[in-house]
Amino acid sequence: MGTKLVWTTDWKALGYILKHDLHWEKGFRFSLARILGDGLIAIEGERHGLQRRVMNPAFGPAQIRDLTHVFVDKSVKLRDAWMARIGPESDSARVDALSWLGKMTLDVIGEAGFNYKFNALDGEANELGEAYSGIFRSGPNQKDWFFIILDTLQEMLPGLQAIPELRTSFRVAMQTSTRIAARLLHDSKVALAGDKRDARDLLSLLVQSNISTNLAEDQRMWDSEVMAQVPTFLVAGHESTATTTTLALLALTERPDVQQKLRDEVLAVDTDSPTMDQLNALPYLDIVVREALRCYPAGPLTTRFTTKDDVVPLAYPYTDRKGVVHHQLRVKKGTGVYVPIAAINRDKDLWGEDADVFNPDRWINVPEAASSIPGVWGNMLTFLGGHRACIGWRFSIIEMKALLFTLVRAFEFELAVPREDVLIKKASLVQRPEVRGKGNQLPLIIKPVPSIN
């Protein structure tokens, strides 16, 4: 098929590619569109820029400040559910952190994202949650992997797009989310038509922004694009935060000194329901979250494909087989470049020899070399950079802070299985922990912190 794929950790090259997104597009767009529709993650070109402009106001600091109570309330609900598992005759319990955090973040994105009640922490079945859980929790089954491969072929050979598909979990998820999204969009429009503008969920804010009289008709999102944000919010705002926070807890079991230092800080706060400003005022919580996001980005890798011949600048020249030194990389139309998020975040040339070690204290004096990383936040590529940087990075950070604040304040954590049996699985859309031979999970022993027992 002739597609060339390039791997590089050259920060200047990656910064150029991420900045010039109009002709460096995401790989496998057809696959993304099948799952997410024409939402912000899947759409390209001018429509992406239009969507981004309409959606930006919903993700600003003031809006995330208004949503912080949702993050905290659901964190407290998770805390109480875990506390209830510790019986009167026991001083501890075993929990699967990955599963429980997935329920919590699902409830958060439902309520904060589109005013939808998943009630996952209550153990209630929900058709939208069920539709996506098979894809983004356990990973695709063999049949679904076939369709991912088929989509890759369809991307390169458009004639194959006429091949009939079986009714896979991908299609079920898309059909379910489209139906529910249509209802949610209708409800938001009805509420706004009735001058009920106090709703603060992201979808309502998006609809409000989209119908603003300050916005020209040709600059508004189509209804199908607004509806596509429901599965987009669900995928981008649910599994990623759950996974990174789970791995943060894993890191805290390996560093009990860090765990205790963090606990001392959060216990000094005189409320169980902190505001966003109170969370952001905790310096050690901040660097623990930064280090978790650096070490454990939910998506370890992405790709970009150029739609035209291009010349990519390099920070580090290379010498070809003929001995010629090149300060630029010339690429042909259709060339793909891996954007190695995890590799950049752990690059020893940028972070030093201990780059693979979870060490929050590194953020006290960030290496000068790390400032060259072309990320939107925190000297890392976790949220990418350029015009396609993660629009919800503030949402994710404050949600993580609320979770760690609440859980570390309430519990002491230990790993329930030998560390060598815990693997970081990277084969699915997001990297997640698994126990050898037992699938995706992170079993922890939790003990109540004596001061609040």
Secondary structure, DSSP 4 states (H G I P E B T S, - for coil): ----EEE---HHHHHHHHH-TTTEEES-HHHHHHHH-SSTTT--HHHHHHHHHHHGGGGSHHHHHHHHHHHHHHHHHHHHHHHHTS-TT-S-EEEEHHHHHHHHHHHHIIIIIHS----GGGT---HHHHHHHHHHTS---HHHHHHHHHHHHHHH-GGGGGS-----HHHHHHHHHHHHHHHHHHHHHHHHHTT-----SHHHHHHHHHT-TTS-GGGSPPHHHHHHHHHHHHIIIIIHHHHHHHHHHHHHHH-HHHHHHHHHHHHTSS-SS--HHHHHT-HHHHHHHHHHHHH--SS--EEEEESS-EEEEEEEEEE-TTS-EEEEEEE-TT-EEEE-HHHHHT-HHHH-TTTTS--GGGGGS--GGGGGS--SBTTBSTT--GGGS-TTHHHHHHHHHHHHHHHHHHEEEEESS-GGGEEEE-SSSS-EEEETTTEE--EEEEEE-GGG-
